[in-house]
Amino acid sequence: MDRTRDYFKCYYDPRFIAWTWAGVAVLLVATLAGLAFEKGSIGRFVCAGVQASTMGALIVSAVLRMRHLDELQRRIQLESIAIAFAVGASAITGWGYFEHAGAPRFDWGLWIWPILVALWASAFVVTRRRYQ
Amino acid sequence: MKNKLRDLRSERGWSQGELAERLAVSRQTVNAIETEKYDPSLPLAFKIARQFSRPIEEIFEDGDGRRR
């Protein structure tokens, strides 16, 4: 119970959560709106621009949030990101070799972010346990 | 690094959460220091020393230092 409260105290900030969900909503709307335009049209490019800039804003807000964490929580986050980066880079490079060997091409541009976030979350759970 | 944080905290009857609040860190950080899974930074070690009004070397013990 105590541990759960502590977890929320460190990571739960209503403004940050609200901002993140707003960002996700903008991403979804821009994605759906983009589908209404032809590929290569200005409308499609505008929607892609909204998606890319929202993504950037979400990353900046996550980094700013990390500045409020204490030194151990920052270390846990740093280790988690390093693990996610190493595993993600290895997976992409590894699959690149297979693509050169004839395996089907994978759309990394679309999936790299969800994959990295999933790896980051998994690495966070493992890293956090080391300090409990 | 060995430390007497748990003993000092118990002497004052503080919970880990209370000490964490006084140090402006998470309870997990206090727990990790007490169980010696994490060595605090120098600024945090000074903060802990000030909180208990003791010199740092009285709270934190460097195992290597004693052998010299």
N, CA and C atoms of all chains as a GROMACS GRO file, in nm:
protein
  600
    1MET      N    1   0.084  -0.121   0.000
    1MET     CA    2   0.000   0.000   0.000
    1MET      C    3   0.087   0.125   0.000
    2ASP      N    4   0.182   0.124   0.096
    2ASP     CA    5   0.275   0.236   0.108
    2ASP      C    6   0.353   0.254  -0.022
    3ARG      N    7   0.394   0.140  -0.078
    3ARG     CA    8   0.474   0.140  -0.199
    3ARG      C    9   0.395   0.198  -0.315
    4THR      N   10   0.266   0.165  -0.320
    4THR     CA   11   0.181   0.215  -0.428
    4THR      C   12   0.167   0.366  -0.417
    5ARG      N   13   0.145   0.416  -0.295
    5ARG     CA   14   0.132   0.560  -0.274
    5ARG      C   15   0.259   0.630  -0.318
    6ASP      N   16   0.373   0.569  -0.280
    6ASP     CA   17   0.503   0.627  -0.314
    6ASP      C   18   0.520   0.634  -0.465
    7TYR      N   19   0.480   0.530  -0.532
    7TYR     CA   20   0.491   0.525  -0.678
    7TYR      C   21   0.414   0.641  -0.741
    8PHE      N   22   0.290   0.660  -0.691
    8PHE     CA   23   0.208   0.766  -0.749
    8PHE      C   24   0.264   0.904  -0.716
    9LYS      N   25   0.320   0.916  -0.596
    9LYS     CA   26   0.376   1.045  -0.557
    9LYS      C   27   0.488   1.085  -0.653
   10CYS      N   28   0.566   0.985  -0.696
   10CYS     CA   29   0.679   1.012  -0.784
   10CYS      C   30   0.635   1.042  -0.926
   11TYR      N   31   0.541   0.968  -0.975
   11TYR     CA   32   0.512   0.973  -1.118
   11TYR      C   33   0.378   1.034  -1.154
   12TYR      N   34   0.287   1.041  -1.057
   12TYR     CA   35   0.153   1.089  -1.090
   12TYR      C   36   0.145   1.239  -1.071
   13ASP      N   37   0.119   1.307  -1.179
   13ASP     CA   38   0.097   1.451  -1.175
   13ASP      C   39  -0.022   1.476  -1.267
   14PRO      N   40  -0.136   1.521  -1.210
   14PRO     CA   41  -0.258   1.535  -1.292
   14PRO      C   42  -0.237   1.619  -1.418
   15ARG      N   43  -0.156   1.725  -1.408
   15ARG     CA   44  -0.134   1.810  -1.525
   15ARG      C   45  -0.059   1.735  -1.635
   16PHE      N   46   0.041   1.657  -1.592
   16PHE     CA   47   0.120   1.580  -1.688
   16PHE      C   48   0.033   1.473  -1.756
   17ILE      N   49  -0.049   1.404  -1.675
   17ILE     CA   50  -0.137   1.300  -1.729
   17ILE      C   51  -0.237   1.363  -1.828
   18ALA      N   52  -0.296   1.478  -1.788
   18ALA     CA   53  -0.394   1.546  -1.874
   18ALA      C   54  -0.328   1.590  -2.006
   19TRP      N   55  -0.209   1.646  -1.994
   19TRP     CA   56  -0.134   1.692  -2.111
   19TRP      C   57  -0.105   1.574  -2.204
   20THR      N   58  -0.064   1.461  -2.146
   20THR     CA   59  -0.031   1.343  -2.227
   20THR      C   60  -0.154   1.292  -2.301
   21TRP      N   61  -0.267   1.283  -2.228
   21TRP     CA   62  -0.390   1.235  -2.293
   21TRP      C   63  -0.438   1.331  -2.403
   22ALA      N   64  -0.420   1.462  -2.376
   22ALA     CA   65  -0.457   1.561  -2.479
   22ALA      C   66  -0.370   1.539  -2.603
   23GLY      N   67  -0.242   1.513  -2.582
   23GLY     CA   68  -0.150   1.487  -2.693
   23GLY      C   69  -0.192   1.364  -2.772
   24VAL      N   70  -0.229   1.258  -2.698
   24VAL     CA   71  -0.273   1.134  -2.763
   24VAL      C   72  -0.400   1.161  -2.846
   25ALA      N   73  -0.492   1.241  -2.790
   25ALA     CA   74  -0.615   1.274  -2.862
   25ALA      C   75  -0.585   1.351  -2.991
   26VAL      N   76  -0.493   1.449  -2.982
   26VAL     CA   77  -0.455   1.526  -3.102
   26VAL      C   78  -0.394   1.433  -3.207
   27LEU      N   79  -0.309   1.340  -3.161
   27LEU     CA   80  -0.247   1.244  -3.253
   27LEU      C   81  -0.353   1.162  -3.326
   28LEU      N   82  -0.451   1.113  -3.249
   28LEU     CA   83  -0.557   1.030  -3.308
   28LEU      C   84  -0.639   1.110  -3.410
   29VAL      N   85  -0.678   1.232  -3.369
   29VAL     CA   86  -0.760   1.316  -3.458
   29VAL      C   87  -0.682   1.348  -3.586
   30ALA      N   88  -0.554   1.384  -3.570
   30ALA     CA   89  -0.471   1.417  -3.688
   30ALA      C   90  -0.455   1.296  -3.778
   31THR      N   91  -0.442   1.178  -3.718
   31THR     CA   92  -0.428   1.055  -3.798
   31THR      C   93  -0.554   1.029  -3.879
   32LEU      N   94  -0.669   1.038  -3.810
   32LEU     CA   95  -0.797   1.014  -3.879
   32LEU      C   96  -0.825   1.121  -3.984
   33ALA      N   97  -0.795   1.247  -3.948
   33ALA     CA   98  -0.818   1.357  -4.043
   33ALA      C   99  -0.730   1.341  -4.166
   34GLY      N  100  -0.608   1.294  -4.145
   34GLY     CA  101  -0.514   1.275  -4.256
   34GLY      C  102  -0.564   1.175  -4.358
   35LEU      N  103  -0.639   1.076  -4.310
   35LEU     CA  104  -0.690   0.971  -4.400
   35LEU      C  105  -0.792   1.027  -4.499
   36ALA      N  106  -0.851   1.143  -4.464
   36ALA     CA  107  -0.952   1.203  -4.553
   36ALA      C  108  -0.888   1.270  -4.676
   37PHE      N  109  -0.756   1.289  -4.669
   37PHE     CA  110  -0.686   1.354  -4.781
   37PHE      C  111  -0.608   1.252  -4.864
   38GLU      N  112  -0.585   1.288  -4.989
   38GLU     CA  113  -0.505   1.202  -5.080
   38GLU      C  114  -0.358   1.206  -5.036
   39LYS      N  115  -0.287   1.097  -5.060
   39LYS     CA  116  -0.143   1.095  -5.032
   39LYS      C  117  -0.073   1.199  -5.119
   40GLY      N  118   0.014   1.279  -5.060
   40GLY     CA  119   0.088   1.382  -5.135
   40GLY      C  120   0.017   1.516  -5.137
   41SER      N  121  -0.108   1.521  -5.086
   41SER     CA  122  -0.181   1.649  -5.084
   41SER      C  123  -0.134   1.735  -4.967
   42ILE      N  124  -0.163   1.866  -4.978
   42ILE     CA  125  -0.121   1.959  -4.871
   42ILE      C  126  -0.189   1.922  -4.738
   43GLY      N  127  -0.318   1.887  -4.746
   43GLY     CA  128  -0.392   1.850  -4.625
   43GLY      C  129  -0.326   1.735  -4.551
   44ARG      N  130  -0.281   1.637  -4.627
   44ARG     CA  131  -0.214   1.519  -4.567
   44ARG      C  132  -0.083   1.561  -4.500
   45PHE      N  133  -0.010   1.652  -4.568
   45PHE     CA  134   0.117   1.698  -4.512
   45PHE      C  135   0.094   1.780  -4.385
   46VAL      N  136  -0.013   1.861  -4.385
   46VAL     CA  137  -0.043   1.941  -4.266
   46VAL      C  138  -0.072   1.848  -4.147
   47CYS      N  139  -0.153   1.744  -4.173
   47CYS     CA  140  -0.185   1.648  -4.066
   47CYS      C  141  -0.059   1.577  -4.017
   48ALA      N  142   0.030   1.540  -4.110
   48ALA     CA  143   0.157   1.476  -4.072
   48ALA      C  144   0.241   1.571  -3.987
   49GLY      N  145   0.238   1.700  -4.022
   49GLY     CA  146   0.310   1.801  -3.944
   49GLY      C  147   0.256   1.811  -3.803
   50VAL      N  148   0.123   1.807  -3.791
   50VAL     CA  149   0.059   1.813  -3.658
   50VAL      C  150   0.100   1.690  -3.576
   51GLN      N  151   0.100   1.574  -3.642
   51GLN     CA  152   0.139   1.449  -3.572
   51GLN      C  153   0.283   1.458  -3.522
   52ALA      N  154   0.373   1.502  -3.612
   52ALA     CA  155   0.516   1.507  -3.576
   52ALA      C  156   0.541   1.608  -3.464
   53SER      N  157   0.477   1.726  -3.472
   53SER     CA  158   0.502   1.828  -3.369
   53SER      C  159   0.439   1.787  -3.234
   54THR      N  160   0.323   1.718  -3.239
   54THR     CA  161   0.262   1.671  -3.113
   54THR      C  162   0.352   1.567  -3.048
   55MET      N  163   0.408   1.481  -3.130
   55MET     CA  164   0.500   1.378  -3.080
   55MET      C  165   0.619   1.445  -3.010
   56GLY      N  166   0.673   1.548  -3.074
   56GLY     CA  167   0.785   1.622  -3.016
   56GLY      C  168   0.747   1.685  -2.883
   57ALA      N  169   0.626   1.744  -2.877
   57ALA     CA  170   0.579   1.809  -2.754
   57ALA      C  171   0.564   1.706  -2.642
   58LEU      N  172   0.517   1.587  -2.677
   58LEU     CA  173   0.500   1.482  -2.576
   58LEU      C  174   0.635   1.439  -2.519
   59ILE      N  175   0.734   1.429  -2.607
   59ILE     CA  176   0.869   1.390  -2.562
   59ILE      C  177   0.926   1.498  -2.470
   60VAL      N  178   0.911   1.624  -2.509
   60VAL     CA  179   0.963   1.734  -2.427
   60VAL      C  180   0.894   1.735  -2.290
   61SER      N  181   0.762   1.712  -2.288
   61SER     CA  182   0.690   1.715  -2.159
   61SER      C  183   0.736   1.599  -2.069
   62ALA      N  184   0.767   1.483  -2.130
   62ALA     CA  185   0.816   1.369  -2.051
   62ALA      C  186   0.953   1.401  -1.991
   63VAL      N  187   1.038   1.465  -2.070
   63VAL     CA  188   1.172   1.502  -2.022
   63VAL      C  189   1.162   1.606  -1.910
   64LEU      N  190   1.073   1.705  -1.927
   64LEU     CA  191   1.055   1.807  -1.823
   64LEU      C  192   1.003   1.744  -1.694
   65ARG      N  193   0.915   1.645  -1.708
   65ARG     CA  194   0.860   1.576  -1.591
   65ARG      C  195   0.971   1.505  -1.513
   66MET      N  196   1.067   1.451  -1.588
   66MET     CA  197   1.176   1.377  -1.524
   66MET      C  198   1.260   1.466  -1.433
   67ARG      N  199   1.262   1.596  -1.462
   67ARG     CA  200   1.341   1.688  -1.379
   67ARG      C  201   1.284   1.699  -1.238
   68HIS      N  202   1.159   1.659  -1.220
   68HIS     CA  203   1.098   1.666  -1.087
   68HIS      C  204   1.124   1.539  -1.005
   69LEU      N  205   1.184   1.439  -1.068
   69LEU     CA  206   1.209   1.314  -0.996
   69LEU      C  207   1.332   1.327  -0.909
   70ASP      N  208   1.341   1.246  -0.805
   70ASP     CA  209   1.461   1.251  -0.722
   70ASP      C  210   1.573   1.169  -0.788
   71GLU      N  211   1.690   1.170  -0.725
   71GLU     CA  212   1.808   1.113  -0.792
   71GLU      C  213   1.797   0.963  -0.821
   72LEU      N  214   1.736   0.886  -0.730
   72LEU     CA  215   1.723   0.742  -0.757
   72LEU      C  216   1.625   0.717  -0.871
   73GLN      N  217   1.512   0.792  -0.869
   73GLN     CA  218   1.412   0.773  -0.976
   73GLN      C  219   1.472   0.810  -1.112
   74ARG      N  220   1.555   0.915  -1.112
   74ARG     CA  221   1.621   0.955  -1.238
   74ARG      C  222   1.716   0.846  -1.285
   75ARG      N  223   1.787   0.786  -1.191
   75ARG     CA  224   1.881   0.680  -1.229
   75ARG      C  225   1.804   0.562  -1.288
   76ILE      N  226   1.690   0.528  -1.224
   76ILE     CA  227   1.608   0.417  -1.275
   76ILE      C  228   1.561   0.448  -1.417
   77GLN      N  229   1.515   0.572  -1.437
   77GLN     CA  230   1.467   0.611  -1.571
   77GLN      C  231   1.581   0.606  -1.672
   78LEU      N  232   1.698   0.657  -1.631
   78LEU     CA  233   1.813   0.659  -1.723
   78LEU      C  234   1.853   0.517  -1.763
   79GLU      N  235   1.860   0.427  -1.663
   79GLU     CA  236   1.895   0.288  -1.693
   79GLU      C  237   1.791   0.224  -1.784
   80SER      N  238   1.662   0.255  -1.758
   80SER     CA  239   1.553   0.198  -1.840
   80SER      C  240   1.564   0.245  -1.984
   81ILE      N  241   1.590   0.376  -2.001
   81ILE     CA  242   1.602   0.431  -2.137
   81ILE      C  243   1.723   0.370  -2.208
   82ALA      N  244   1.833   0.354  -2.134
   82ALA     CA  245   1.955   0.297  -2.194
   82ALA      C  246   1.928   0.154  -2.240
   83ILE      N  247   1.858   0.077  -2.156
   83ILE     CA  248   1.826  -0.063  -2.193
   83ILE      C  249   1.734  -0.065  -2.314
   84ALA      N  250   1.630   0.021  -2.311
   84ALA     CA  251   1.535   0.026  -2.424
   84ALA      C  252   1.607   0.064  -2.553
   85PHE      N  253   1.698   0.161  -2.544
   85PHE     CA  254   1.774   0.205  -2.662
   85PHE      C  255   1.860   0.090  -2.715
   86ALA      N  256   1.930   0.022  -2.625
   86ALA     CA  257   2.020  -0.086  -2.667
   86ALA      C  258   1.941  -0.200  -2.732
   87VAL      N  259   1.832  -0.241  -2.667
   87VAL     CA  260   1.751  -0.352  -2.721
   87VAL      C  261   1.686  -0.310  -2.852
   88GLY      N  262   1.630  -0.187  -2.855
   88GLY     CA  263   1.563  -0.138  -2.976
   88GLY      C  264   1.660  -0.128  -3.093
   89ALA      N  265   1.778  -0.069  -3.067
   89ALA     CA  266   1.878  -0.054  -3.174
   89ALA      C  267   1.924  -0.190  -3.225
   90SER      N  268   1.944  -0.285  -3.132
   90SER     CA  269   1.987  -0.419  -3.173
   90SER      C  270   1.880  -0.486  -3.259
   91ALA      N  271   1.752  -0.469  -3.218
   91ALA     CA  272   1.643  -0.532  -3.292
   91ALA      C  273   1.633  -0.473  -3.434
   92ILE      N  274   1.645  -0.340  -3.444
   92ILE     CA  275   1.634  -0.275  -3.576
   92ILE      C  276   1.751  -0.316  -3.665
   93THR      N  277   1.872  -0.311  -3.609
   93THR     CA  278   1.990  -0.348  -3.687
   93THR      C  279   1.982  -0.496  -3.727
   94GLY      N  280   1.941  -0.578  -3.630
   94GLY     CA  281   1.928  -0.722  -3.657
   94GLY      C  282   1.830  -0.749  -3.769
   95TRP      N  283   1.714  -0.680  -3.762
   95TRP     CA  284   1.614  -0.702  -3.866
   95TRP      C  285   1.663  -0.648  -4.001
   96GLY      N  286   1.744  -0.541  -3.996
   96GLY     CA  287   1.804  -0.484  -4.118
   96GLY      C  288   1.886  -0.589  -4.192
   97TYR      N  289   1.963  -0.668  -4.118
   97TYR     CA  290   2.042  -0.775  -4.180
   97TYR      C  291   1.950  -0.876  -4.249
   98PHE      N  292   1.839  -0.909  -4.180
   98PHE     CA  293   1.744  -1.005  -4.240
   98PHE      C  294   1.678  -0.948  -4.365
   99GLU      N  295   1.650  -0.815  -4.361
   99GLU     CA  296   1.590  -0.750  -4.480
   99GLU      C  297   1.684  -0.761  -4.598
  100HIS      N  298   1.813  -0.741  -4.573
  100HIS     CA  299   1.911  -0.753  -4.681
  100HIS      C  300   1.917  -0.897  -4.732
  101ALA      N  301   1.883  -0.990  -4.643
  101ALA     CA  302   1.886  -1.132  -4.685
  101ALA      C  303   1.757  -1.172  -4.757
  102GLY      N  304   1.660  -1.082  -4.759
  102GLY     CA  305   1.537  -1.114  -4.832
  102GLY      C  306   1.410  -1.116  -4.749
  103ALA      N  307   1.421  -1.088  -4.619
  103ALA     CA  308   1.301  -1.085  -4.533
  103ALA      C  309   1.214  -0.964  -4.572
  104PRO      N  310   1.082  -0.968  -4.543
  104PRO     CA  311   0.996  -0.855  -4.580
  104PRO      C  312   1.037  -0.726  -4.508
  105ARG      N  313   1.015  -0.612  -4.577
  105ARG     CA  314   1.050  -0.483  -4.517
  105ARG      C  315   0.949  -0.449  -4.407
  106PHE      N  316   0.998  -0.390  -4.300
  106PHE     CA  317   0.913  -0.353  -4.188
  106PHE      C  318   0.907  -0.201  -4.179
  107ASP      N  319   0.786  -0.146  -4.154
  107ASP     CA  320   0.768  -0.001  -4.148
  107ASP      C  321   0.810   0.051  -4.010
  108TRP      N  322   0.941   0.066  -3.991
  108TRP     CA  323   0.993   0.109  -3.860
  108TRP      C  324   0.948   0.250  -3.824
  109GLY      N  325   0.934   0.336  -3.925
  109GLY     CA  326   0.896   0.476  -3.900
  109GLY      C  327   0.767   0.487  -3.820
  110LEU      N  328   0.675   0.396  -3.846
  110LEU     CA  329   0.546   0.399  -3.778
  110LEU      C  330   0.550   0.329  -3.642
  111TRP      N  331   0.632   0.223  -3.634
  111TRP     CA  332   0.628   0.138  -3.514
  111TRP      C  333   0.741   0.163  -3.414
  112ILE      N  334   0.840   0.240  -3.456
  112ILE     CA  335   0.957   0.256  -3.367
  112ILE      C  336   0.920   0.315  -3.230
  113TRP      N  337   0.829   0.415  -3.231
  113TRP     CA  338   0.794   0.480  -3.104
  113TRP      C  339   0.719   0.385  -3.010
  114PRO      N  340   0.609   0.320  -3.057
  114PRO     CA  341   0.542   0.225  -2.967
  114PRO      C  342   0.636   0.114  -2.917
  115ILE      N  343   0.726   0.068  -3.004
  115ILE     CA  344   0.819  -0.038  -2.964
  115ILE      C  345   0.914   0.013  -2.855
  116LEU      N  346   0.970   0.134  -2.878
  116LEU     CA  347   1.064   0.189  -2.779
  116LEU      C  348   0.995   0.217  -2.645
  117VAL      N  349   0.871   0.267  -2.651
  117VAL     CA  350   0.798   0.296  -2.526
  117VAL      C  351   0.770   0.165  -2.451
  118ALA      N  352   0.731   0.060  -2.525
  118ALA     CA  353   0.704  -0.069  -2.462
  118ALA      C  354   0.833  -0.124  -2.399
  119LEU      N  355   0.946  -0.109  -2.470
  119LEU     CA  356   1.075  -0.155  -2.416
  119LEU      C  357   1.113  -0.074  -2.293
  120TRP      N  358   1.090   0.057  -2.299
  120TRP     CA  359   1.120   0.147  -2.187
  120TRP      C  360   1.038   0.106  -2.063
  121ALA      N  361   0.908   0.082  -2.084
  121ALA     CA  362   0.822   0.044  -1.973
  121ALA      C  363   0.866  -0.090  -1.913
  122SER      N  364   0.900  -0.186  -1.999
  122SER     CA  365   0.944  -0.317  -1.949
  122SER      C  366   1.075  -0.303  -1.873
  123ALA      N  367   1.168  -0.226  -1.929
  123ALA     CA  368   1.299  -0.207  -1.864
  123ALA      C  369   1.280  -0.134  -1.731
  124PHE      N  370   1.184  -0.042  -1.724
  124PHE     CA  371   1.156   0.033  -1.601
  124PHE      C  372   1.111  -0.062  -1.490
  125VAL      N  373   1.020  -0.154  -1.524
  125VAL     CA  374   0.969  -0.250  -1.425
  125VAL      C  375   1.085  -0.334  -1.370
  126VAL      N  376   1.171  -0.382  -1.459
  126VAL     CA  377   1.285  -0.467  -1.418
  126VAL      C  378   1.385  -0.386  -1.336
  127THR      N  379   1.420  -0.267  -1.385
  127THR     CA  380   1.521  -0.185  -1.316
  127THR      C  381   1.473  -0.143  -1.177
  128ARG      N  382   1.344  -0.106  -1.169
  128ARG     CA  383   1.288  -0.058  -1.043
  128ARG      C  384   1.296  -0.167  -0.934
  129ARG      N  385   1.279  -0.292  -0.976
  129ARG     CA  386   1.283  -0.403  -0.881
  129ARG      C  387   1.419  -0.417  -0.815
  130ARG      N  388   1.523  -0.377  -0.888
  130ARG     CA  389   1.660  -0.392  -0.834
  130ARG      C  390   1.679  -0.304  -0.711
  131TYR      N  391   1.604  -0.197  -0.700
  131TYR     CA  392   1.623  -0.103  -0.588
  131TYR      C  393   1.516  -0.118  -0.480
  132GLN      N  394   1.437  -0.225  -0.488
  132GLN     CA  395   1.331  -0.244  -0.388
  132GLN      C  396   1.377  -0.340  -0.278
  133MET      N  397   2.797   0.069   0.033
  133MET     CA  398   2.839   0.150   0.147
  133MET      C  399   2.743   0.127   0.265
  134LYS      N  400   2.803   0.096   0.381
  134LYS     CA  401   2.720   0.073   0.500
  134LYS      C  402   2.672   0.208   0.556
  135ASN      N  403   2.554   0.206   0.620
  135ASN     CA  404   2.507   0.330   0.682
  135ASN      C  405   2.415   0.301   0.801
  136LYS      N  406   2.397   0.403   0.883
  136LYS     CA  407   2.316   0.388   1.005
  136LYS      C  408   2.182   0.458   0.991
  137LEU      N  409   2.139   0.476   0.870
  137LEU     CA  410   2.018   0.555   0.845
  137LEU      C  411   1.895   0.495   0.915
  138ARG      N  412   1.880   0.364   0.904
  138ARG     CA  413   1.762   0.299   0.964
  138ARG      C  414   1.760   0.320   1.116
  139ASP      N  415   1.877   0.301   1.179
  139ASP     CA  416   1.886   0.318   1.325
  139ASP      C  417   1.853   0.461   1.366
  140LEU      N  418   1.912   0.556   1.293
  140LEU     CA  419   1.890   0.698   1.327
  140LEU      C  420   1.743   0.736   1.308
  141ARG      N  421   1.685   0.684   1.203
  141ARG     CA  422   1.544   0.714   1.176
  141ARG      C  423   1.454   0.655   1.285
  142SER      N  424   1.485   0.529   1.323
  142SER     CA  425   1.405   0.463   1.427
  142SER      C  426   1.416   0.537   1.560
  143GLU      N  427   1.539   0.584   1.590
  143GLU     CA  428   1.561   0.659   1.715
  143GLU      C  429   1.465   0.777   1.728
  144ARG      N  430   1.440   0.839   1.612
  144ARG     CA  431   1.351   0.957   1.611
  144ARG      C  432   1.205   0.920   1.590
  145GLY      N  433   1.181   0.793   1.569
  145GLY     CA  434   1.042   0.746   1.551
  145GLY      C  435   0.978   0.790   1.420
  146TRP      N  436   1.060   0.814   1.321
  146TRP     CA  437   1.008   0.856   1.190
  146TRP      C  438   0.984   0.734   1.102
  147SER      N  439   0.884   0.743   1.019
  147SER     CA  440   0.863   0.639   0.918
  147SER      C  441   0.952   0.673   0.798
  148GLN      N  442   0.966   0.577   0.708
  148GLN     CA  443   1.045   0.604   0.587
  148GLN      C  444   0.983   0.720   0.508
  149GLY      N  445   0.849   0.720   0.506
  149GLY     CA  446   0.778   0.825   0.434
  149GLY      C  447   0.805   0.963   0.491
  150GLU      N  448   0.808   0.969   0.627
  150GLU     CA  449   0.834   1.098   0.693
  150GLU      C  450   0.974   1.149   0.660
  151LEU      N  451   1.070   1.058   0.669
  151LEU     CA  452   1.208   1.098   0.639
  151LEU      C  453   1.219   1.140   0.492
  152ALA      N  454   1.152   1.064   0.406
  152ALA     CA  455   1.155   1.096   0.262
  152ALA      C  456   1.102   1.238   0.239
  153GLU      N  457   0.995   1.272   0.309
  153GLU     CA  458   0.938   1.406   0.294
  153GLU      C  459   1.035   1.514   0.342
  154ARG      N  460   1.102   1.487   0.454
  154ARG     CA  461   1.199   1.584   0.506
  154ARG      C  462   1.317   1.603   0.410
  155LEU      N  463   1.352   1.495   0.340
  155LEU     CA  464   1.466   1.502   0.248
  155LEU      C  465   1.424   1.539   0.106
  156ALA      N  466   1.293   1.549   0.084
  156ALA     CA  467   1.237   1.579  -0.049
  156ALA      C  468   1.279   1.474  -0.153
  157VAL      N  469   1.273   1.347  -0.110
  157VAL     CA  470   1.295   1.236  -0.204
  157VAL      C  471   1.179   1.138  -0.189
  158SER      N  472   1.178   1.032  -0.271
  158SER     CA  473   1.071   0.933  -0.260
  158SER      C  474   1.101   0.835  -0.147
  159ARG      N  475   0.998   0.766  -0.099
  159ARG     CA  476   1.018   0.667   0.007
  159ARG      C  477   1.106   0.554  -0.044
  160GLN      N  478   1.092   0.523  -0.172
  160GLN     CA  479   1.174   0.416  -0.231
  160GLN      C  480   1.323   0.449  -0.220
  161THR      N  481   1.355   0.578  -0.234
  161THR     CA  482   1.496   0.619  -0.225
  161THR      C  483   1.548   0.597  -0.083
  162VAL      N  484   1.467   0.635   0.017
  162VAL     CA  485   1.508   0.614   0.157
  162VAL      C  486   1.526   0.464   0.182
  163ASN      N  487   1.432   0.384   0.135
  163ASN     CA  488   1.439   0.239   0.154
  163ASN      C  489   1.563   0.181   0.086
  164ALA      N  490   1.592   0.227  -0.036
  164ALA     CA  491   1.708   0.175  -0.111
  164ALA      C  492   1.839   0.212  -0.041
  165ILE      N  493   1.844   0.330   0.022
  165ILE     CA  494   1.966   0.370   0.095
  165ILE      C  495   1.979   0.284   0.221
  166GLU      N  496   1.867   0.266   0.293
  166GLU     CA  497   1.870   0.188   0.417
  166GLU      C  498   1.912   0.043   0.392
  167THR      N  499   1.864  -0.013   0.282
  167THR     CA  500   1.897  -0.153   0.252
  167THR      C  501   2.030  -0.165   0.175
  168GLU      N  502   2.096  -0.051   0.160
  168GLU     CA  503   2.229  -0.044   0.096
  168GLU      C  504   2.228  -0.091  -0.049
  169LYS      N  505   2.115  -0.070  -0.114
  169LYS     CA  506   2.107  -0.102  -0.256
  169LYS      C  507   2.142   0.021  -0.340
  170TYR      N  508   2.146   0.134  -0.275
  170TYR     CA  509   2.176   0.258  -0.346
  170TYR      C  510   2.256   0.351  -0.256
  171ASP      N  511   2.366   0.403  -0.310
  171ASP     CA  512   2.448   0.501  -0.237
  171ASP      C  513   2.404   0.641  -0.280
  172PRO      N  514   2.368   0.725  -0.184
  172PRO     CA  515   2.319   0.859  -0.222
  172PRO      C  516   2.431   0.946  -0.278
  173SER      N  517   2.391   1.050  -0.352
  173SER     CA  518   2.488   1.147  -0.403
  173SER      C  519   2.543   1.226  -0.284
  174LEU      N  520   2.652   1.298  -0.306
  174LEU     CA  521   2.710   1.378  -0.198
  174LEU      C  522   2.611   1.483  -0.146
  175PRO      N  523   2.540   1.557  -0.235
  175PRO     CA  524   2.443   1.656  -0.182
  175PRO      C  525   2.336   1.591  -0.094
  176LEU      N  526   2.288   1.472  -0.135
  176LEU     CA  527   2.184   1.406  -0.054
  176LEU      C  528   2.243   1.354   0.077
  177ALA      N  529   2.367   1.306   0.073
  177ALA     CA  530   2.433   1.260   0.195
  177ALA      C  531   2.448   1.376   0.294
  178PHE      N  532   2.483   1.493   0.243
  178PHE     CA  533   2.494   1.612   0.330
  178PHE      C  534   2.358   1.648   0.389
  179LYS      N  535   2.254   1.636   0.306
  179LYS     CA  536   2.119   1.668   0.350
  179LYS      C  537   2.079   1.574   0.465
  180ILE      N  538   2.112   1.445   0.448
  180ILE     CA  539   2.082   1.345   0.551
  180ILE      C  540   2.158   1.379   0.679
  181ALA      N  541   2.286   1.412   0.662
  181ALA     CA  542   2.369   1.446   0.779
  181ALA      C  543   2.311   1.565   0.854
  182ARG      N  544   2.267   1.666   0.779
  182ARG     CA  545   2.208   1.786   0.843
  182ARG      C  546   2.078   1.750   0.916
  183GLN      N  547   2.001   1.660   0.853
  183GLN     CA  548   1.872   1.621   0.912
  183GLN      C  549   1.892   1.556   1.049
  184PHE      N  550   2.001   1.479   1.062
  184PHE     CA  551   2.027   1.410   1.189
  184PHE      C  552   2.133   1.482   1.274
  185SER      N  553   2.176   1.598   1.229
  185SER     CA  554   2.278   1.678   1.300
  185SER      C  555   2.401   1.595   1.336
  186ARG      N  556   2.447   1.519   1.237
  186ARG     CA  557   2.568   1.437   1.258
  186ARG      C  558   2.660   1.456   1.139
  187PRO      N  559   2.791   1.434   1.159
  187PRO     CA  560   2.881   1.440   1.042
  187PRO      C  561   2.854   1.321   0.948
  188ILE      N  562   2.880   1.340   0.820
  188ILE     CA  563   2.852   1.235   0.721
  188ILE      C  564   2.919   1.104   0.758
  189GLU      N  565   3.048   1.112   0.800
  189GLU     CA  566   3.124   0.988   0.826
  189GLU      C  567   3.068   0.909   0.944
  190GLU      N  568   2.984   0.973   1.023
  190GLU     CA  569   2.923   0.902   1.135
  190GLU      C  570   2.799   0.822   1.087
  191ILE      N  571   2.742   0.865   0.977
  191ILE     CA  572   2.623   0.798   0.922
  191ILE      C  573   2.662   0.697   0.814
  192PHE      N  574   2.753   0.738   0.728
  192PHE     CA  575   2.796   0.650   0.618
  192PHE      C  576   2.937   0.599   0.645
  193GLU      N  577   2.953   0.470   0.624
  193GLU     CA  578   3.081   0.408   0.653
  193GLU      C  579   3.141   0.351   0.525
  194ASP      N  580   3.260   0.401   0.490
  194ASP     CA  581   3.327   0.351   0.371
  194ASP      C  582   3.413   0.231   0.412
  195GLY      N  583   3.375   0.113   0.374
  195GLY     CA  584   3.444  -0.011   0.409
  195GLY      C  585   3.591  -0.008   0.373
  196ASP      N  586   3.626   0.050   0.257
  196ASP     CA  587   3.766   0.053   0.212
  196ASP      C  588   3.852   0.142   0.302
  197GLY      N  589   3.793   0.249   0.351
  197GLY     CA  590   3.866   0.348   0.429
  197GLY      C  591   3.930   0.289   0.554
  198ARG      N  592   3.865   0.189   0.613
  198ARG     CA  593   3.914   0.134   0.740
  198ARG      C  594   4.041   0.050   0.721
  199ARG      N  595   4.057  -0.003   0.598
  199ARG     CA  596   4.172  -0.090   0.573
  199ARG      C  597   4.302  -0.012   0.559
  200ARG      N  598   4.293   0.117   0.525
  200ARG     CA  599   4.415   0.197   0.502
  200ARG      C  600   4.488   0.230   0.630
   0.00000   0.00000   0.00000
